């Protein structure tokens, strides 16, 4: 079982203390393991982990969990999501650490130095946080996000609430702007979404994907973060970042490959 409550398996940004055991040091070993990913549909970091596992054909179970939720059998001292638990005994926290730990095993080699730096932009200070900030700081962003989050409300009362809530949510953009801009939050601290998207586009150059003629871990994890906003939350800022940076073609190419491999879209 994961370590007892309060005895952190690994802190945010901190690599796991010991390498995975030999049985998990190959892609086939990971595919044979029982893997649970604790997370939520609204979380871009969770989409990153789902996409990585889907693309490399690693079976896993999605377990719905929200930040700071106490879950039996899981070390909840790390309050954020996602958390990955392997065979009920090994827990890895933080999407960046999960990707960093599993990518060399699934790819057969580690990311290059340039790819590592690009992956580092795919976080709260980078493009994920920038899109969160831009989404809640605009009426259009809040309207679209509220529509997405209430789409499953199918009861009579739920449908009525779902029809009205997006309009109510849209009026709250000044509060969202103030919370992210004046509250000292790290979201988007390293630049807005378009700035990061342009860096990615420049790094892509004339290649089809960041890993060359075929997509790899960096492609699918970046795609997943963007897809949370583009396909699920329908955030105008995310669509603009794709189109104005010139990443739209790359985005759909990765999507096509991922759907072909996994047989489904990430939020299905």
Secondary structure, 3 states (H helix, E strand, C coil): CCCCCCCCCCCCCCCCCCCCCHHHCCHHHHHHCCEEEEECCCCHHHHHHHHHHHHCCCCCEEEECCCCCCCCCCCCCCCCCCEEEECCCEEEECHHHHHHHHHHHHHCCCCCHHHHHHHHCCCCCCHHHHHHHHHHCCHHHHHHHHHHHCCCCCCHHHHHHHHHHHHHHHCCHHHHHHHHHHCCCCCCCCCCHHHHHHHHHHHHCCCCECCECCCCHHHHHHHHHHHHHHHHCCCHHHHHHHHHHCCHHHHHHHHHHHHHHHCCCCCC
